[in-house]
């Protein structure tokens, strides 16, 4: 069938690092390289018994929720090459099986693994899928090192390609959006050894792990045609070139659960430290400026980030959503003076009605609270504090409740907890501290619905709701919606002041500012990005 004008694009999955020869042989035994792995999570029900929630896997959920096909047909590459151009369904899932040629189990005299070769082969697969489906672009979804293979393709393979014109942004016309799970975008660093362990790894290249060090990253993330930076100039792998693939098309899902990563008897977790997913440190798991979400999942395993409901819910919203939603803390004016002994932290979580999981969570317990920092004393309130950045689909059907009735509004709940710590003489002081007792806690309930055919947003602090959240619904004509203060058409912006008690701590103008932006959509006939209609 020819490509249908339904907004669906092919999905190509790129798996992560397998380690040495035995790990590669194990990896190639899986026909879908792990994208088919599901999980079971448990919560206690009303009778104090465990109740299971079954997550089928991202592969199956894309098929059941979004109508994607899996067209392996024994050998996906041979199948694709045997089909007439433009006849393969675009809503299809493919796996970049780059490890096959390095596996002694299936290949005689296997080559040594090369991330550059894996990236070049990914570019070849992308082109093949585009030709056979007739789709204008693809979605790339990657786990761990797979995200570095993708970035090598975006930043080195495509810009070096003669057919694509040696342009820095050559991949922009081939790839629509990139989603990475737990990718070490900034490499893998260790919390111990004062840098000696990294130097030993990079010097010996043990099991090819030097690909997570800065010098190898510089090599495979830089086009051969680009001028070489001096060797002594530091390389920041978390930054993508300004003239390359647009970072607003990239989403980084970051894991914060180091405890449940049991690979290698827990040695990687002990090396990289607790502020990680067990293998990748939180600060290295995202590209600067890209959208991201933090979830309490480990790098892999039974509680892994790929085989999680949290991962899938973020994935589908980023791939198929046409609206970007941003929440920032604005107007903050910290009490005291710069350099005093009080540190302010904010714990943030974001939930959506009908989902059994939290989509984004930063907390002190997970070692990743939002730090509220002093800014320039003369203009302290200028810079907003990022809280949440997520994506929605305006075409999504409104969910139904247990009785089958449509839920009146689409509800998001932004949970906030303000915590203060006192630091005296370089040590944390707990003399006036009450652990797990925040200075303030509340939840902003944001409802999106319609009034007279127009999309309308209400936002109410839970402390102002006099009943259970599940029973409260905004009343059009009675409950005042959030006023749109945006200056441009198609962009919605609303300001919700913090409760009065909190403004006494964070300043009289402290507020949560919500913004909704339309995302660029594809002109599918021309295969180029055009602005979404206002």
SULURLIN-V19939 format. One record per residue. N is the residue number from 1. PHI is phi in degrees with one decimal (NA if undefined). OMEGA is omega in radians with two decimals (* if undefined). D_LAST is the distance of its C-alpha to the last C-alpha in Angstrom with 2 decimals. Layout:
[[N;PHI;OMEGA;D_LAST] [N;PHI;OMEGA;D_LAST]]
//
This chain:
[[1;NA;3.12;31.87] [2;-71.1;-3.13;29.39] [3;-61.4;-3.13;26.07] [4;-93.9;-3.13;23.73] [5;-80.9;-3.09;20.06] [6;-120.1;3.09;19.32] [7;80.4;-3.13;17.77] [8;-92.4;-3.13;21.16] [9;-123.3;3.10;23.01] [10;-60.6;3.07;26.67] [11;-107.1;3.05;27.69] [12;-117.4;-3.12;30.64] [13;-100.0;-3.13;32.51] [14;-125.1;-3.05;34.73] [15;-78.7;-3.09;37.37] [16;-97.1;-3.03;39.08] [17;-67.5;-3.14;42.49] [18;-105.0;-3.14;45.50] [19;90.9;-3.09;48.26] [20;-83.8;-3.01;51.50] [21;-59.5;-3.12;53.03] [22;-67.2;3.10;53.51] [23;-66.3;3.12;49.93] [24;-66.5;3.11;48.66] [25;-61.6;3.09;51.01] [26;-68.4;-3.09;49.67] [27;-61.1;-3.05;46.02] [28;-73.7;3.08;46.59] [29;-70.0;-3.12;48.11] [30;-89.5;-3.09;44.69] [31;-64.4;-3.09;42.97] [32;-118.6;3.03;39.49] [33;54.4;3.05;40.34] [34;98.5;-3.13;39.46] [35;-70.7;-3.12;35.96] [36;-96.3;-3.07;37.70] [37;-81.6;3.09;39.23] [38;-107.5;-3.11;38.43] [39;-162.0;3.07;39.77] [40;-127.6;3.04;41.00] [41;-121.4;-2.97;40.47] [42;-127.5;2.93;42.42] [43;-138.7;-3.07;42.04] [44;-82.5;3.13;44.65] [45;-92.2;-3.07;44.37] [46;-67.3;3.11;45.87] [47;-103.9;3.09;49.32] [48;64.5;3.11;49.25] [49;-114.6;3.10;49.05] [50;-68.6;3.08;46.82] [51;-119.1;-3.00;43.93] [52;-91.8;2.96;42.37] [53;-117.8;-3.06;38.74] [54;-98.4;3.03;38.61] [55;-103.1;-2.94;35.91] [56;-72.2;-3.10;36.36] [57;131.2;3.09;34.96] [58;-62.4;-3.14;31.61] [59;-62.1;-3.11;32.83] [60;-67.7;-3.12;33.61] [61;-69.1;3.04;30.53] [62;-63.4;3.13;28.26] [63;-73.5;-3.07;30.45] [64;-82.0;-3.09;30.54] [65;-86.0;-2.98;27.03] [66;-123.8;3.03;25.05] [67;72.9;3.12;27.58] [68;-79.0;3.09;28.69] [69;-107.4;3.04;32.10] [70;-114.7;-2.94;34.88] [71;-115.3;-3.12;36.76] [72;-65.0;3.10;39.57] [73;53.0;3.11;42.24] [74;88.8;3.11;45.05] [75;-156.7;-2.99;43.76] [76;-63.7;-3.12;40.08] [77;-67.4;3.13;40.82] [78;-65.8;3.10;43.42] [79;-61.3;-3.12;41.27] [80;-60.3;-3.08;38.33] [81;-64.4;-3.12;40.66] [82;-86.2;-3.11;42.29] [83;-95.1;3.04;39.19] [84;-62.0;-3.13;38.13] [85;-58.1;3.05;35.08] [86;77.2;-3.07;31.76] [87;-108.5;-3.11;33.39] [88;-82.7;3.13;32.85] [89;-56.7;3.14;30.05] [90;-71.6;3.12;27.12] [91;-77.3;-3.05;26.61] [92;-138.3;-3.09;29.82] [93;-115.9;-3.12;31.29] [94;-130.0;-3.12;33.71] [95;-120.1;3.08;35.96] [96;-80.1;-3.06;36.98] [97;-86.7;-3.03;40.72] [98;-71.7;-3.12;41.65] [99;-79.5;-3.03;44.66] [100;-57.4;-3.07;46.52] [101;-75.5;-3.14;48.27] [102;-106.4;-3.07;49.50] [103;-95.9;3.13;51.01] [104;-68.6;-3.13;54.78] [105;-66.6;-3.06;54.58] [106;-123.1;-3.08;53.02] [107;-131.7;3.07;53.62] [108;-77.6;-3.12;56.97] [109;52.6;-3.11;57.23] [110;-64.3;3.09;53.66] [111;-75.6;2.99;52.11] [112;-78.4;-3.07;51.32] [113;-62.2;3.08;47.71] [114;-135.0;3.14;45.52] [115;-69.3;3.08;41.94] [116;-65.0;3.11;41.47] [117;-65.0;3.10;42.72] [118;-62.3;3.11;40.47] [119;-70.1;3.09;37.47] [120;-61.5;3.13;38.68] [121;-67.6;3.08;39.15] [122;-64.9;3.10;35.64] [123;-60.3;3.10;34.31] [124;-62.4;3.13;36.61] [125;-64.9;3.11;35.37] [126;-58.1;3.14;31.68] [127;-62.2;-3.12;32.59] [128;-63.0;3.14;34.69] [129;-62.8;3.14;32.02] [130;-65.3;-3.13;29.47] [131;-65.8;-3.05;32.10] [132;-76.6;3.12;33.29] [133;-93.7;-3.03;29.95] [134;76.6;3.13;28.12] [135;-70.8;-3.14;25.12] [136;-76.2;-3.14;23.20] [137;-151.4;3.08;23.49] [138;-123.8;2.91;25.06] [139;-97.9;3.03;24.55] [140;-110.6;3.13;27.47] [141;-123.4;-3.00;28.78] [142;-140.6;3.07;31.85] [143;-114.9;2.98;34.43] [144;53.9;-3.13;36.53] [145;-58.0;3.10;38.08] [146;-56.9;3.08;35.84] [147;-66.6;3.08;33.02] [148;-75.0;3.01;35.38] [149;-60.6;3.12;36.06] [150;-62.5;-3.12;32.33] [151;-65.9;3.08;32.10] [152;-62.9;3.07;35.24] [153;-65.5;-3.11;33.65] [154;-67.5;-2.97;30.49] [155;-98.9;-3.10;32.51] [156;-126.4;-3.04;35.80] [157;-62.0;-3.10;36.12] [158;-65.8;3.11;33.08] [159;-63.6;3.12;33.57] [160;-85.3;-3.02;37.27] [161;-77.3;-3.12;36.71] [162;-66.6;-3.13;38.03] [163;-61.6;-3.12;36.09] [164;-90.1;3.00;32.79] [165;88.2;3.11;34.01] [166;54.3;-3.13;34.94] [167;-96.3;3.13;31.49] [168;-58.8;-3.12;30.62] [169;-104.0;-3.04;27.18] [170;-59.5;-3.09;28.73] [171;-76.7;-3.08;27.55] [172;-60.2;3.14;23.84] [173;-81.1;-3.12;23.92] [174;-106.6;-3.02;25.85] [175;-117.7;-3.13;24.40] [176;-87.9;-3.11;20.86] [177;-143.5;-3.14;21.47] [178;-125.1;3.10;24.72] [179;-121.9;3.14;25.85] [180;-117.7;3.02;29.25] [181;-100.5;2.95;31.57] [182;51.5;3.11;34.17] [183;-83.1;3.08;34.34] [184;-78.5;-3.09;36.67] [185;-59.8;3.10;34.35] [186;-101.8;-3.11;36.79] [187;84.5;3.09;39.83] [188;-116.6;3.13;42.30] [189;-115.7;-3.13;44.38] [190;-111.5;-3.12;47.26] [191;-80.1;-3.07;47.93] [192;-131.1;3.03;51.64] [193;93.5;3.09;53.94] [194;54.4;3.09;52.65] [195;90.5;-3.10;51.06] [196;-69.6;3.14;54.21] [197;-65.7;3.09;52.85] [198;-64.0;-3.13;49.88] [199;-65.0;3.10;52.34] [200;-64.7;3.10;54.60] [201;-59.9;-3.06;51.78] [202;-71.8;3.14;50.52] [203;-75.3;-3.09;54.08] [204;-86.7;-3.09;55.24] [205;62.2;-3.05;52.01] [206;-56.9;-3.12;53.16] [207;54.0;3.13;51.48] [208;72.4;-3.07;48.95] [209;-75.1;3.09;47.51] [210;-66.4;3.09;47.52] [211;-66.1;3.12;44.04] [212;-97.9;3.09;42.83] [213;-100.4;-3.00;44.53] [214;-62.0;-3.08;43.07] [215;-71.4;3.07;45.17] [216;-65.8;3.11;44.40] [217;-64.3;3.08;40.71] [218;-58.8;-3.10;40.86] [219;-66.5;-3.03;42.46] [220;-89.2;3.06;40.07] [221;-104.4;-3.10;36.84] [222;-119.8;3.11;37.83] [223;-60.6;3.07;37.96] [224;-62.6;-3.10;41.49] [225;-79.6;-3.10;40.45] [226;-81.2;3.07;39.20] [227;-61.0;-3.11;41.71] [228;-78.0;3.06;43.51] [229;-73.5;3.10;43.23] [230;-55.7;-3.08;46.64] [231;-61.3;-3.11;47.93] [232;-86.6;3.11;48.48] [233;-84.6;-3.10;44.87] [234;-57.9;3.13;43.08] [235;-111.5;3.12;40.37] [236;-101.4;-3.06;37.36] [237;-71.3;-3.13;36.02] [238;-76.5;3.10;33.11] [239;-102.9;3.03;31.47] [240;-100.6;-3.09;29.77] [241;-58.4;-3.13;29.92] [242;-62.6;-3.09;27.21] [243;-98.4;-3.13;27.19] [244;-102.3;-3.13;27.25] [245;-61.5;-3.06;25.05] [246;-65.4;-3.10;21.92] [247;-73.9;3.07;22.63] [248;-75.3;3.03;19.03] [249;-102.6;-3.08;19.82] [250;-121.5;3.09;22.91] [251;-127.8;-3.12;23.68] [252;-116.8;3.07;27.21] [253;-94.7;-2.98;28.77] [254;-112.6;3.09;31.79] [255;-91.2;-3.12;34.84] [256;-125.4;-3.07;36.96] [257;-105.7;3.13;39.86] [258;-81.4;-2.99;42.84] [259;-67.3;-3.05;45.45] [260;-95.7;3.06;44.61] [261;-96.4;-2.98;44.78] [262;-103.0;-3.11;48.32] [263;-65.1;3.07;48.51] [264;59.9;3.11;51.69] [265;59.8;3.09;53.39] [266;79.9;-3.12;50.75] [267;-62.9;3.12;51.83] [268;-56.4;3.14;48.36] [269;-62.0;-3.14;47.18] [270;-67.3;-3.13;50.23] [271;-76.0;-3.05;49.63] [272;-83.3;3.10;45.95] [273;98.6;-3.07;46.21] [274;-72.3;-3.09;44.69] [275;-83.0;-3.02;41.38] [276;-162.3;2.99;40.14] [277;-96.2;-3.09;39.48] [278;103.9;3.12;43.13] [279;-137.4;-3.10;42.66] [280;-112.7;3.11;39.66] [281;-67.5;-3.07;39.40] [282;-54.0;-3.07;36.19] [283;-68.6;-3.11;35.71] [284;-100.9;-2.99;36.04] [285;-97.3;3.14;33.66] [286;-144.9;3.02;30.36] [287;-83.5;-3.14;29.12] [288;-60.2;3.10;28.44] [289;88.4;3.13;24.79] [290;-81.7;3.03;23.68] [291;-66.1;3.13;22.22] [292;-152.1;2.99;25.18] [293;-142.1;3.10;26.60] [294;-107.9;3.12;30.24] [295;-133.3;-3.06;32.04] [296;-84.8;3.13;35.75] [297;-132.6;3.13;36.76] [298;-89.7;-3.04;39.40] [299;-63.1;3.09;39.20] [300;-163.3;-3.14;40.56] [301;97.4;-3.09;43.03] [302;-57.7;3.11;42.93] [303;-108.3;-3.06;40.55] [304;-73.1;-3.03;38.64] [305;-75.1;-3.13;35.00] [306;-72.7;-3.11;34.26] [307;-89.9;-3.12;35.93] [308;-133.9;3.05;34.15] [309;-63.5;3.12;31.67] [310;-59.2;3.14;30.02] [311;-64.1;-3.10;29.55] [312;-65.3;-3.11;28.13] [313;-63.9;3.05;25.61] [314;-68.9;-3.12;24.23] [315;-61.5;-3.05;24.46] [316;-67.1;3.12;22.53] [317;-68.9;3.13;19.62] [318;-72.9;-3.10;19.44] [319;-69.6;-2.97;19.94] [320;-110.2;-3.11;17.68] [321;-72.4;3.10;15.08] [322;-111.4;3.11;11.41] [323;-127.5;3.05;11.00] [324;-106.6;-3.10;13.35] [325;-116.6;-3.10;15.17] [326;-125.9;3.05;17.60] [327;-121.3;3.12;20.44] [328;-127.4;2.96;22.82] [329;-89.9;-3.04;25.96] [330;-123.2;3.07;25.84] [331;69.5;-3.08;28.42] [332;-74.1;3.06;31.35] [333;-135.4;-3.04;34.76] [334;-65.3;3.07;37.45] [335;-72.5;3.12;40.84] [336;80.9;-3.11;43.90] [337;-133.9;3.10;44.02] [338;-57.9;3.09;43.14] [339;87.5;3.09;45.76] [340;-75.1;-2.94;46.93] [341;-95.1;-3.12;47.75] [342;-104.6;3.01;44.70] [343;-111.0;-3.13;41.94] [344;-110.2;3.12;38.79] [345;-129.0;3.13;36.89] [346;-123.6;3.03;33.97] [347;-96.3;-2.98;33.78] [348;-131.3;2.98;30.35] [349;-142.5;3.14;29.40] [350;-132.8;-3.12;26.26] [351;-125.5;3.09;26.66] [352;-127.1;3.13;24.63] [353;-58.0;-3.13;26.20] [354;89.1;3.14;27.90] [355;-98.2;-3.12;28.46] [356;-85.6;-3.04;32.07] [357;-135.2;3.04;31.32] [358;-93.3;-3.07;29.81] [359;-82.5;-3.13;26.92] [360;-154.0;-3.08;27.75] [361;-152.2;3.02;30.96] [362;-126.4;-3.08;32.71] [363;-145.7;3.09;36.07] [364;-65.7;3.14;39.46] [365;-62.0;3.12;41.12] [366;-96.5;3.05;39.16] [367;66.3;-3.11;39.90] [368;-145.9;3.08;36.31] [369;-68.7;3.06;35.37] [370;-79.4;3.13;32.88] [371;-86.5;3.07;35.08] [372;-94.8;-2.98;34.33] [373;-105.0;3.00;35.88] [374;-66.4;3.07;37.18] [375;-114.8;3.11;35.41] [376;-57.7;-3.06;36.65] [377;-58.0;-3.10;38.80] [378;-77.7;-3.07;37.60] [379;-144.7;-2.97;33.89] [380;-67.4;-3.03;33.97] [381;-90.1;-2.98;30.74] [382;-71.6;-2.99;28.51] [383;-94.7;3.12;27.65] [384;-71.4;3.08;25.69] [385;-99.5;-3.10;27.34] [386;-63.9;3.10;25.12] [387;-112.1;-3.06;25.37] [388;-146.5;2.99;22.97] [389;-136.5;-3.07;20.23] [390;-139.4;-3.02;19.10] [391;-135.3;-3.12;16.57] [392;-134.6;3.02;15.35] [393;-113.1;3.13;14.31] [394;-70.2;-3.12;12.08] [395;-90.8;-3.10;14.29] [396;-63.7;3.12;17.46] [397;-68.6;3.13;19.92] [398;-66.8;-3.09;20.94] [399;-67.7;3.10;24.39] [400;-114.9;3.12;27.60] [401;-86.7;-3.07;30.51] [402;-64.4;-3.14;34.16] [403;-88.7;-3.10;34.75] [404;94.4;3.12;31.97] [405;-78.9;3.13;29.89] [406;-67.7;3.07;26.14] [407;-68.9;-3.04;25.39] [408;-60.2;-3.08;23.62] [409;-136.0;2.98;21.19] [410;-85.4;-2.99;20.13] [411;-112.5;2.98;22.35] [412;-118.1;3.10;22.60] [413;-123.5;3.13;25.70] [414;-104.0;3.14;26.11] [415;-87.3;-3.10;29.86] [416;-133.5;3.05;31.37] [417;-135.0;-3.14;35.04] [418;-98.1;-3.08;36.39] [419;-124.0;3.06;39.62] [420;-121.7;3.07;42.05] [421;-127.3;3.12;44.82] [422;-109.2;-3.11;47.75] [423;-117.6;-3.13;49.15] [424;-123.0;3.12;52.66] [425;56.0;3.09;54.60] [426;80.5;-3.14;52.29] [427;-122.9;3.07;52.68] [428;-69.3;3.13;50.50] [429;-104.9;-3.12;52.24] [430;-115.5;-3.10;52.14] [431;-66.2;3.13;54.59] [432;-114.6;-3.06;51.95] [433;-108.1;3.03;49.44] [434;-117.4;-3.04;48.87] [435;-60.5;3.10;47.43] [436;64.0;3.05;44.35] [437;-115.7;-3.06;44.18] [438;-69.6;3.04;41.00] [439;-64.1;3.13;40.89] [440;-159.7;3.03;37.88] [441;-144.0;3.14;35.92] [442;-164.4;3.11;33.10] [443;-136.9;3.09;30.01] [444;-91.3;-3.13;26.56] [445;-93.9;-3.08;25.39] [446;-111.9;-3.13;21.60] [447;-114.1;3.10;20.52] [448;-115.0;3.14;17.11] [449;-146.0;-3.12;17.36] [450;-131.8;3.00;16.32] [451;-132.1;-3.12;17.71] [452;54.3;3.08;17.66] [453;81.3;-3.13;14.88] [454;-109.8;3.11;12.50] [455;-65.8;-3.06;12.15] [456;-132.0;-3.11;14.81] [457;-121.5;3.00;16.59] [458;-114.9;3.08;20.32] [459;-139.5;-3.07;22.41] [460;-137.6;3.07;26.19] [461;-72.5;-3.12;29.05] [462;-57.1;3.14;31.42] [463;-64.6;3.12;34.31] [464;-96.4;3.12;33.05] [465;-89.2;-3.01;32.86] [466;-92.3;3.11;36.25] [467;-134.0;3.09;36.23] [468;-64.8;-3.14;35.50] [469;-56.5;-3.09;31.91] [470;-64.0;-3.08;32.14] [471;-94.7;-3.03;33.06] [472;-91.6;3.01;30.57] [473;-136.2;3.09;27.36] [474;-63.8;-3.12;25.33] [475;-107.3;3.11;26.25] [476;-55.2;-3.12;23.55] [477;89.9;3.12;25.09] [478;-114.7;3.11;27.54] [479;-85.3;-3.05;25.87] [480;-72.6;3.07;23.59] [481;-72.7;3.09;20.05] [482;-71.2;-3.10;18.90] [483;-77.0;3.11;17.59] [484;-79.5;-3.14;14.30] [485;-113.7;-3.14;15.69] [486;-71.5;-3.12;12.90] [487;-90.8;-3.04;13.10] [488;-114.7;-3.12;9.81] [489;-68.7;3.12;6.41] [490;89.0;-3.13;4.18] [491;-115.2;-3.13;7.87] [492;-105.0;-3.13;10.22] [493;-143.7;3.11;13.92] [494;-134.9;-3.11;17.04] [495;-118.2;-3.13;20.71] [496;-116.3;-3.14;23.44] [497;-59.7;3.02;26.98] [498;-64.2;3.06;29.57] [499;-54.6;-3.02;32.41] [500;-54.2;-3.10;35.01] [501;-62.9;-3.12;37.65] [502;-77.9;3.12;35.51] [503;-65.5;3.06;34.49] [504;-70.6;3.10;38.24] [505;-95.4;-3.02;38.30] [506;-108.0;3.07;35.07] [507;109.6;-3.06;34.70] [508;-65.1;-3.11;33.64] [509;-102.8;-3.10;30.02] [510;-63.7;-3.06;29.56] [511;-156.2;2.92;26.36] [512;-96.9;3.12;23.93] [513;-102.7;-3.14;20.55] [514;-104.7;3.09;17.67] [515;-134.9;3.10;14.37] [516;-125.2;-3.13;11.46] [517;-118.1;2.97;9.52] [518;-73.3;3.10;7.42] [519;-87.8;3.08;10.31] [520;-64.2;3.07;11.01] [521;-114.9;-3.08;11.93] [522;-90.0;2.83;14.85] [523;-80.0;-2.93;15.40] [524;-67.5;3.14;18.46] [525;-70.2;-3.08;20.43] [526;-93.9;-3.13;20.42] [527;68.7;3.13;20.45] [528;-136.7;-3.12;18.21] [529;-80.2;3.05;15.10] [530;-132.2;3.14;11.92] [531;-62.1;3.06;8.56] [532;-70.4;3.11;6.37] [533;-63.2;-3.12;3.78] [534;-73.6;*;0.00]]
//
